[in-house]
């Protein structure tokens, strides 16, 4: 009985350590948070790259003579 309690405690500590080191989330309740975080990262990248994308499109339009 004592061995089961000790091993169960170690497993939960290993899981917690893995999550704190950036490991994959194992619980289904954590997946929406990961999805939301990935969505925010995507929006952040769009905001950062938007000026370069717009400048590139305008340059191509200028080269092709489009208005």
Secondary structure, DSSP 8 states (H G I E B T S, - for coil): -HHHHHHHHHHHHHHHHHHHTT----SHHHHHHHHHHHHHHHHHHHHHHHHHHHHHHHHHHHHHT--
